[in-house]
Amino acid sequence: MLLHQLIDSVAASDPERTAVHFGDEVISFADLSARSMGAAIVVAGVTEPGDRVAIVGENHPSWLECYYGVPRAGRILVFLNHRLAAAELASILHRSGASLLIGPRSELDRLRSLAAEFPEVRTILDLDQWTSLVRAARDRQPDPPDAGDAPGPAGEDAPAWLIYTSGTTGSPKGAMLTHHNFGAAIEASEHGRPVSADDVFLYPFPLCHVAGYNVLRLHAAGRPVVVMDRFEAAGFVDGVHRHRVTSVTMTATMVSSLLDHLDAHPEDRRRLGSLRQVAYGAAPMPPSLLRRAIEVLGVDFAQGYGMTELSGNATFLDADAHHRALAGAEHLLAAAGRPAPNVEVRVVDEAMADVPVGESGEIVVRGAQVMAGYWMDEDATQRAFSDGWFHTGDVGTFDGEGWLYVVDRKKDVIVTGAENVSSREVEDAILAACPEIREAAVVGVPDPHWGENVCAVIVLRPSSTIDPAELNDRVRRRLAGFKVPRHVVALDELPRNATGKVLKQQLRQWLAEHPDQVGPRR
């Protein structure tokens, strides 16, 4: 399977079927197929086979043209997150060796001063130029375009997308995701979260993230995707109501914002009547928030565990498991699901031996959806694939029923006084015990005696307060004493990446630079 064939096949059988809603624009499968062909022709005219083509900016139909059109031309699409600093974007451009850069003028203007840092970029097109060229190339093609006609598509094992990881363990690395990887990821999702024949899917994430594979899986099923330019709760409600959306994927942060909006505007609940399922991922959903969401929204919930290097999700916690959890099997609210049939998942110790049921180890994965490797970084690739399995860096456990639980990131396990503390466990305890707190992130801060101390960084709900001593007393009723935060820091917001995942490396750096905010050990 090649990516553009997903839309070409639907365009051939049902050309007027809607593929995308973006604002007031409606794009049919035939039009999206033709646009992707136009994009491929434009790209082929200014690049060489195998070249990297970078795109930056907020959500826009040009992203979808590039999703399919750049790989269609036998080139590799490089995702640039517009939330990054200009210097970070310049670094990715340089490391990827992109020869073509596409984006809105505002983004290109902030990069031009750093142009010397990415000399490989030979052509820069702003969105107006890109749109004009793609439309002209599209209009020169037969209607519909020949599905097999492309300027030079590569094979299914060739990289289609190059996505740089969020860099939580250092400099971002470029994950090479092939056509075949995405075919396997779509197959896995069809087992774990199948697309219904009448589904209308709302996509609230930035298109510069691997979550964009959801667009591919919906298009593979011939179903429309409603793309938001950016997430905000009122716009989300409007989008669901306007397009009769049936399914969405959200982060915990998005769900929390939506629930807060519905608390303030209860009349909007009836505007979500078409919604049947909410899937969540990217970051853990605290059980207390999940229970509240299920109660308020009254829809099915499903979870997927995955990452950039897995081209999407690899394990799934379906709606039935959530129903079981509400009926008494509450432990399932903390589960990440079971592996899809075409994915192998193990939990291993340092010697790569499977750990006993209920014990923690690193989650390793093997399967066709696992990336081809890191771009131009053989050392990192070899480390990631030692012993033939991809090492996720996540700590997890399997229970006796085969459910996988993600305990924490390896690097986020805090070692204090020779005791291991899971930051996620403390975060869940804080949120469950302290309704005054909207968000919490727990990290380790250096201590000359204990090695590390547990530090809780919290974001309070509007007009709420909580004394750190009271927070600790409540947590102490739920967890062992050595897990109780020794420092409590309140911020207005937590640093996050494009999909809401807390960037704990940035948080640790900020705490190190502001010792006065951390204060003495409690």
C-alpha positions as CSV (number, residue, x, y, z in Angstrom):
1,M,0.0,0.0,0.0
2,L,1.2,3.5,-0.9
3,L,-0.4,6.4,1.0
4,H,-2.0,8.1,-2.0
5,Q,-3.7,4.9,-2.9
6,L,-5.9,5.2,0.2
7,I,-7.7,8.3,-1.3
8,D,-7.3,7.3,-5.0
9,S,-9.3,4.1,-4.5
10,V,-12.2,6.0,-2.9
11,A,-12.0,8.8,-5.5
12,A,-12.3,6.2,-8.3
13,S,-15.4,4.5,-6.8
14,D,-17.2,7.4,-5.1
15,P,-15.5,10.7,-6.2
16,E,-18.0,13.1,-4.6
17,R,-17.8,11.5,-1.2
18,T,-16.5,14.0,1.4
19,A,-13.0,13.5,2.6
20,V,-12.3,16.6,4.7
21,H,-14.2,19.4,6.4
22,F,-12.0,22.4,7.2
23,G,-13.9,25.4,8.4
24,D,-16.3,26.2,5.6
25,E,-14.3,24.2,3.0
26,V,-15.5,20.8,1.9
27,I,-13.0,18.6,0.1
28,S,-14.2,15.5,-1.8
29,F,-12.0,12.4,-2.2
30,A,-11.7,13.2,-5.9
31,D,-10.5,16.7,-5.2
32,L,-8.1,15.6,-2.5
33,S,-6.7,12.9,-4.9
34,A,-6.3,15.5,-7.6
35,R,-4.7,18.0,-5.2
36,S,-2.2,15.3,-4.0
37,M,-1.3,14.7,-7.6
38,G,-0.8,18.4,-8.1
39,A,1.3,18.6,-5.0
40,A,3.4,15.6,-6.3
41,I,4.0,17.4,-9.6
42,V,5.0,20.6,-7.9
43,V,7.4,18.8,-5.5
44,A,8.9,16.7,-8.3
45,G,9.6,19.9,-10.3
46,V,11.9,21.5,-7.6
47,T,13.4,18.5,-5.8
48,E,15.2,15.2,-6.6
49,P,13.9,11.7,-5.8
50,G,14.4,10.9,-2.1
51,D,14.6,14.6,-1.1
52,R,13.0,15.8,2.1
53,V,10.2,18.3,1.9
54,A,9.4,20.3,5.1
55,I,6.1,21.9,6.0
56,V,5.4,24.2,8.9
57,G,2.4,26.1,10.2
58,E,-1.0,25.6,11.8
59,N,-3.5,23.2,10.4
60,H,-4.4,23.9,6.8
61,P,-5.5,21.8,3.8
62,S,-1.9,22.2,2.5
63,W,-0.9,19.7,5.1
64,L,-3.3,17.1,3.7
65,E,-2.1,17.7,0.2
66,C,1.4,17.1,1.4
67,Y,0.5,14.0,3.6
68,Y,-0.3,12.2,0.3
69,G,1.4,14.3,-2.4
70,V,5.0,14.4,-1.1
71,P,5.3,10.6,-0.7
72,R,3.4,10.2,-4.0
73,A,6.4,12.0,-5.7
74,G,8.9,9.7,-4.0
75,R,10.0,12.3,-1.6
76,I,9.8,12.3,2.3
77,L,7.6,14.7,4.2
78,V,9.3,16.4,7.2
79,F,6.8,17.6,9.9
80,L,7.8,20.9,11.5
81,N,6.0,21.8,14.7
82,H,5.2,25.6,14.5
83,R,5.2,25.7,18.3
84,L,9.0,25.2,18.4
85,A,11.4,28.1,18.5
86,A,12.9,29.3,15.2
87,A,16.3,27.9,16.3
88,E,14.8,24.5,17.0
89,L,13.1,24.4,13.6
90,A,16.4,25.5,11.9
91,S,18.1,22.6,13.6
92,I,15.5,20.1,12.3
93,L,15.8,21.5,8.8
94,H,19.5,21.2,8.9
95,R,19.5,17.6,10.2
96,S,16.8,16.4,7.9
97,G,18.5,18.0,4.9
98,A,15.2,19.3,3.5
99,S,15.5,20.9,0.1
100,L,12.0,22.4,0.0
101,L,10.2,24.4,2.7
102,I,6.5,25.2,2.7
103,G,4.6,27.4,5.1
104,P,2.7,30.6,5.8
105,R,4.6,33.8,5.5
106,S,4.5,34.4,9.2
107,E,6.4,31.2,9.9
108,L,8.8,31.7,7.0
109,D,9.6,35.2,8.1
110,R,10.8,34.1,11.5
111,L,13.0,31.4,9.9
112,R,14.6,33.6,7.2
113,S,17.1,35.2,9.6
114,L,18.4,31.7,10.4
115,A,18.6,30.6,6.7
116,A,22.3,30.2,6.9
117,E,21.8,27.3,9.3
118,F,19.9,25.3,6.7
119,P,21.8,25.8,3.4
120,E,20.3,22.6,2.0
121,V,16.9,24.4,1.5
122,R,17.0,25.4,-2.1
123,T,13.3,26.4,-2.5
124,I,10.9,28.2,-0.1
125,L,7.2,28.5,-1.0
126,D,4.7,30.4,1.1
127,L,1.2,29.1,1.2
128,D,-0.1,31.4,-1.5
129,Q,2.6,30.3,-3.9
130,W,2.1,26.7,-3.0
131,T,-1.7,26.8,-3.4
132,S,-1.4,28.5,-6.7
133,L,1.1,26.0,-8.1
134,V,-0.8,23.0,-6.8
135,R,-4.1,24.2,-8.2
136,A,-2.5,24.9,-11.6
137,A,-0.9,21.4,-11.7
138,R,-4.2,19.8,-10.6
139,D,-6.2,21.6,-13.3
140,R,-3.8,20.2,-16.0
141,Q,-4.6,16.6,-15.0
142,P,-7.4,14.4,-16.4
143,D,-10.5,14.2,-14.2
144,P,-10.2,12.0,-12.2
145,P,-6.4,11.6,-12.4
146,D,-4.9,8.2,-13.2
147,A,-4.4,6.4,-9.8
148,G,-1.2,4.9,-11.1
149,D,0.2,8.1,-12.6
150,A,2.7,9.8,-10.3
151,P,6.0,11.6,-10.8
152,G,8.0,8.8,-9.2
153,P,6.5,7.1,-6.2
154,A,8.9,4.9,-4.1
155,G,8.1,1.4,-2.9
156,E,6.1,0.7,0.3
157,D,9.2,0.2,2.3
158,A,10.5,3.7,1.5
159,P,10.0,6.4,4.2
160,A,6.9,8.5,3.6
161,W,7.0,10.8,6.7
162,L,9.9,12.0,8.8
163,I,8.7,13.1,12.2
164,Y,11.0,14.4,14.9
165,T,10.3,13.2,18.4
166,S,9.4,15.7,21.1
167,G,13.0,15.5,22.5
168,T,12.1,14.5,26.0
169,T,15.4,12.5,26.2
170,G,17.6,15.1,24.5
171,S,17.8,16.4,20.9
172,P,14.8,15.3,18.8
173,K,15.4,12.3,16.5
174,G,13.8,11.9,13.2
175,A,11.6,8.7,13.1
176,M,11.4,7.3,9.5
177,L,7.8,6.1,8.9
178,T,7.2,4.1,5.8
179,H,4.1,3.4,3.7
180,H,4.2,-0.1,5.0
181,N,4.4,1.1,8.6
182,F,1.2,3.0,8.2
183,G,-0.5,0.1,6.5
184,A,0.3,-2.0,9.6
185,A,-0.8,0.8,12.0
186,I,-4.1,1.1,10.2
187,E,-4.6,-2.6,10.4
188,A,-3.8,-2.6,14.1
189,S,-6.3,0.2,14.7
190,E,-9.0,-1.6,12.8
191,H,-8.7,-4.4,15.3
192,G,-8.6,-2.2,18.3
193,R,-10.9,0.7,17.3
194,P,-12.7,-0.1,14.0
195,V,-14.2,2.6,11.9
196,S,-18.0,2.4,11.5
197,A,-19.7,2.7,8.2
198,D,-21.3,6.0,9.2
199,D,-18.4,7.5,11.2
200,V,-17.6,11.2,11.0
201,F,-14.3,11.8,12.8
202,L,-13.2,15.0,14.4
203,Y,-9.4,15.7,14.5
204,P,-8.4,18.3,17.1
205,F,-4.7,17.8,17.1
206,P,-2.0,19.7,15.1
207,L,-1.4,18.0,11.8
208,C,2.4,18.1,12.5
209,H,2.1,15.1,14.9
210,V,2.0,11.4,14.3
211,A,-1.7,11.6,15.5
212,G,-2.3,12.5,11.9
213,Y,-2.3,8.8,11.1
214,N,-5.9,9.0,12.3
215,V,-6.6,10.9,9.1
216,L,-5.1,8.0,7.1
217,R,-7.1,5.4,8.9
218,L,-10.4,7.2,8.4
219,H,-9.7,7.8,4.7
220,A,-8.7,4.2,4.3
221,A,-12.3,3.4,5.4
222,G,-13.7,6.1,3.1
223,R,-14.9,8.3,5.9
224,P,-14.7,12.1,6.4
225,V,-12.4,13.9,8.8
226,V,-13.3,17.2,10.4
227,V,-10.0,19.1,10.9
228,M,-10.0,21.9,13.5
229,D,-7.5,24.6,13.0
230,R,-6.7,24.4,16.7
231,F,-8.5,23.0,19.7
232,E,-10.7,25.1,21.9
233,A,-13.7,23.7,23.7
234,A,-16.4,26.0,22.2
235,G,-15.2,25.3,18.7
236,F,-15.1,21.6,19.4
237,V,-18.8,21.6,20.4
238,D,-19.6,23.6,17.3
239,G,-17.7,21.2,15.1
240,V,-19.4,18.1,16.6
241,H,-22.9,19.7,16.2
242,R,-22.4,21.1,12.7
243,H,-21.0,18.0,11.1
244,R,-22.8,15.3,13.2
245,V,-19.5,14.0,14.4
246,T,-19.6,10.4,15.8
247,S,-16.0,9.8,17.0
248,V,-13.1,11.9,18.2
249,T,-9.6,11.4,19.7
250,M,-8.6,13.7,22.5
251,T,-5.9,14.2,25.2
252,A,-6.6,14.4,28.9
253,T,-6.1,18.1,28.7
254,M,-8.6,18.5,26.0
255,V,-11.2,16.4,27.8
256,S,-10.7,18.4,31.0
257,S,-11.1,21.7,29.1
258,L,-14.3,20.4,27.5
259,L,-15.8,19.3,30.8
260,D,-15.0,22.7,32.3
261,H,-16.7,24.3,29.3
262,L,-19.8,22.1,29.8
263,D,-19.9,23.0,33.5
264,A,-20.0,26.7,32.5
265,H,-22.4,26.1,29.6
266,P,-24.5,23.1,30.4
267,E,-26.8,23.9,27.5
268,D,-24.0,22.7,25.1
269,R,-24.3,19.1,26.2
270,R,-27.3,18.5,23.9
271,R,-25.2,19.8,21.0
272,L,-23.0,16.7,21.4
273,G,-25.9,14.3,20.8
274,S,-24.3,12.7,17.7
275,L,-21.1,11.8,19.5
276,R,-20.7,8.0,20.2
277,Q,-17.1,7.5,21.1
278,V,-14.2,9.4,22.6
279,A,-10.7,7.9,22.2
280,Y,-7.8,9.2,24.2
281,G,-4.1,8.8,24.2
282,A,-0.8,10.8,24.0
283,A,-0.7,11.1,27.8
284,P,-2.4,9.2,30.7
285,M,-6.0,10.0,31.6
286,P,-6.2,10.2,35.4
287,P,-9.0,7.8,36.6
288,S,-10.8,10.5,38.4
289,L,-11.0,12.6,35.2
290,L,-12.1,9.5,33.1
291,R,-14.9,8.7,35.5
292,R,-16.1,12.3,35.4
293,A,-15.9,12.4,31.6
294,I,-17.9,9.1,31.2
295,E,-20.6,10.4,33.6
296,V,-20.9,13.8,31.9
297,L,-20.6,12.8,28.2
298,G,-22.4,9.5,28.4
299,V,-20.5,8.0,25.4
300,D,-18.2,5.1,24.9
301,F,-14.5,5.6,25.7
302,A,-11.5,3.8,24.2
303,Q,-7.8,4.2,24.7
304,G,-4.7,3.6,22.5
305,Y,-1.1,3.3,23.5
306,G,1.5,4.3,20.9
307,M,4.1,6.8,20.0
308,T,5.8,8.4,16.9
309,E,8.1,5.4,16.4
310,L,5.1,3.0,16.3
311,S,3.3,5.0,13.5
312,G,0.3,5.3,15.8
313,N,-1.2,3.0,18.4
314,A,-0.2,-0.6,19.1
315,T,-2.4,-1.6,22.1
316,F,-6.0,-0.8,22.7
317,L,-8.4,-0.6,25.6
318,D,-11.8,-0.8,24.0
319,A,-15.3,0.4,25.0
320,D,-16.2,-3.0,26.5
321,A,-13.2,-2.8,28.9
322,H,-14.3,0.6,30.0
323,H,-17.8,-0.7,30.7
324,R,-16.3,-3.5,32.7
325,A,-14.3,-0.9,34.7
326,L,-17.5,1.0,35.5
327,A,-19.2,-2.2,36.6
328,G,-16.5,-2.9,39.2
329,A,-13.2,-3.9,37.5
330,E,-11.8,-0.4,38.3
331,H,-8.2,-1.5,37.7
332,L,-9.0,-1.4,34.0
333,L,-9.3,2.4,34.1
334,A,-5.5,2.5,34.5
335,A,-4.8,-0.1,31.7
336,A,-3.4,0.7,28.3
337,G,-5.1,-2.2,26.7
338,R,-4.0,-5.4,24.9
339,P,-1.8,-5.6,21.8
340,A,-3.4,-5.7,18.4
341,P,-3.0,-9.1,16.7
342,N,-0.3,-7.9,14.3
343,V,1.8,-6.5,17.2
344,E,4.1,-8.2,19.7
345,V,4.6,-6.5,23.1
346,R,6.7,-7.7,26.0
347,V,7.7,-6.3,29.4
348,V,11.4,-7.2,30.1
349,D,14.2,-6.6,32.5
350,E,17.7,-5.3,31.7
351,A,18.7,-8.8,30.4
352,M,15.7,-8.8,28.0
353,A,14.0,-11.6,30.0
354,D,10.2,-11.4,30.4
355,V,9.4,-10.2,33.9
356,P,6.7,-12.1,35.9
357,V,3.1,-11.0,35.8
358,G,2.5,-7.9,37.9
359,E,6.2,-6.9,38.0
360,S,7.6,-3.8,36.2
361,G,10.0,-3.7,33.3
362,E,10.6,-1.9,30.0
363,I,7.9,-2.2,27.3
364,V,9.4,-3.5,24.0
365,V,7.6,-3.8,20.8
366,R,8.0,-5.7,17.5
367,G,5.8,-5.5,14.4
368,A,5.4,-4.1,10.9
369,Q,4.3,-0.7,12.2
370,V,7.5,0.0,14.0
371,M,9.6,2.7,12.3
372,A,12.4,1.9,9.9
373,G,14.9,3.8,12.2
374,Y,16.1,7.3,13.0
375,W,17.1,9.5,10.1
376,M,20.9,9.7,9.8
377,D,21.5,8.4,13.4
378,E,22.7,4.9,13.3
379,D,23.8,4.9,16.9
380,A,20.4,5.9,18.2
381,T,18.7,3.4,15.9
382,Q,20.9,0.5,17.2
383,R,20.2,1.5,20.8
384,A,16.5,1.6,20.1
385,F,16.5,-1.8,18.4
386,S,18.9,-3.7,20.6
387,D,18.1,-7.5,20.6
388,G,15.7,-7.0,17.7
389,W,12.9,-5.3,19.6
390,F,12.1,-1.6,19.7
391,H,12.7,-0.2,23.2
392,T,10.0,2.3,24.1
393,G,11.6,3.7,27.2
394,D,8.3,3.2,29.0
395,V,8.0,1.1,32.2
396,G,5.0,-1.2,32.3
397,T,3.4,-4.4,33.6
398,F,1.1,-7.1,32.4
399,D,-1.6,-8.5,34.6
400,G,-3.0,-12.0,34.6
401,E,-5.6,-11.2,32.0
402,G,-3.0,-9.9,29.5
403,W,-3.8,-6.2,30.1
404,L,-0.8,-3.9,29.7
405,Y,-0.3,-1.0,32.2
406,V,2.1,1.8,31.4
407,V,3.6,2.7,34.8
408,D,5.9,5.5,33.8
409,R,8.7,6.6,31.6
410,K,12.0,5.0,32.6
411,K,13.5,8.5,33.0
412,D,10.6,9.6,35.1
413,V,11.0,7.1,37.8
414,I,12.3,9.1,40.8
415,V,14.9,7.4,43.0
416,T,14.8,8.9,46.5
417,G,16.6,7.3,49.4
418,A,17.1,4.1,47.2
419,E,13.3,3.8,46.8
420,N,11.7,4.0,43.3
421,V,8.8,6.4,43.0
422,S,6.5,6.4,39.9
423,S,5.7,10.0,39.0
424,R,2.5,9.0,37.4
425,E,1.3,7.2,40.6
426,V,1.9,10.4,42.6
427,E,0.2,12.5,40.0
428,D,-2.9,10.3,40.0
429,A,-3.0,10.5,43.8
430,I,-2.8,14.3,43.8
431,L,-5.6,14.7,41.3
432,A,-7.8,12.2,43.1
433,A,-7.3,13.7,46.5
434,C,-7.3,17.4,45.6
435,P,-10.2,18.6,43.4
436,E,-8.7,22.1,43.7
437,I,-5.9,21.1,41.4
438,R,-6.6,20.9,37.6
439,E,-3.2,19.5,36.5
440,A,-0.2,18.0,38.2
441,A,3.3,16.9,37.0
442,V,5.7,15.2,39.3
443,V,9.4,15.2,38.8
444,G,12.6,14.5,40.7
445,V,14.8,17.4,41.9
446,P,18.3,16.8,43.1
447,D,19.0,16.4,46.8
448,P,22.5,15.9,48.3
449,H,21.3,13.5,50.9
450,W,18.4,11.6,49.3
451,G,19.6,11.7,45.7
452,E,16.3,13.1,44.5
453,N,13.2,14.6,46.1
454,V,9.7,14.2,44.9
455,C,8.5,17.6,43.5
456,A,4.9,18.2,42.5
457,V,4.2,21.1,40.0
458,I,0.5,21.9,40.1
459,V,-2.0,24.1,38.2
460,L,-4.9,25.2,40.3
461,R,-8.5,25.5,39.1
462,P,-9.7,29.1,38.8
463,S,-10.4,30.8,42.2
464,S,-9.0,27.7,44.1
465,T,-6.2,27.5,46.6
466,I,-4.6,24.7,48.5
467,D,-1.9,24.7,51.2
468,P,1.1,22.4,50.4
469,A,0.8,20.9,53.8
470,E,-2.8,20.0,53.2
471,L,-1.9,18.5,49.8
472,N,0.7,16.3,51.4
473,D,-1.6,15.2,54.2
474,R,-4.2,14.0,51.6
475,V,-1.6,12.3,49.5
476,R,-0.1,10.6,52.6
477,R,-3.4,8.9,53.2
478,R,-3.1,7.2,49.8
479,L,0.6,6.6,49.3
480,A,3.7,5.6,51.3
481,G,5.5,8.4,53.0
482,F,8.5,8.3,50.7
483,K,6.2,9.0,47.8
484,V,4.7,12.2,49.3
485,P,6.0,15.4,47.5
486,R,8.7,17.2,49.4
487,H,8.3,20.3,47.2
488,V,5.1,21.8,45.8
489,V,5.3,24.5,43.1
490,A,2.3,26.2,41.6
491,L,2.4,27.5,38.0
492,D,-0.1,29.0,35.7
493,E,0.4,26.2,33.1
494,L,2.6,23.2,32.4
495,P,5.0,23.1,29.4
496,R,3.5,20.7,26.8
497,N,4.1,19.5,23.3
498,A,1.7,19.7,20.4
499,T,-0.6,16.9,21.7
500,G,-0.6,17.9,25.3
501,K,2.1,15.7,26.7
502,V,3.9,17.4,29.5
503,L,7.5,18.2,28.7
504,K,9.1,17.1,31.9
505,Q,12.7,17.8,30.7
506,Q,11.7,21.5,30.2
507,L,10.0,21.4,33.7
508,R,13.2,20.0,35.3
509,Q,15.2,22.7,33.6
510,W,12.9,25.5,34.8
511,L,13.0,24.2,38.4
512,A,16.8,24.0,38.2
513,E,16.9,27.7,37.1
514,H,14.4,28.8,39.8
515,P,15.5,27.2,43.0
516,D,13.8,29.9,45.0
517,Q,10.5,28.5,43.6
518,V,11.3,25.0,44.8
519,G,12.1,26.0,48.3
520,P,13.5,23.7,51.1
521,R,12.6,20.1,51.6
522,R,9.4,19.6,53.6
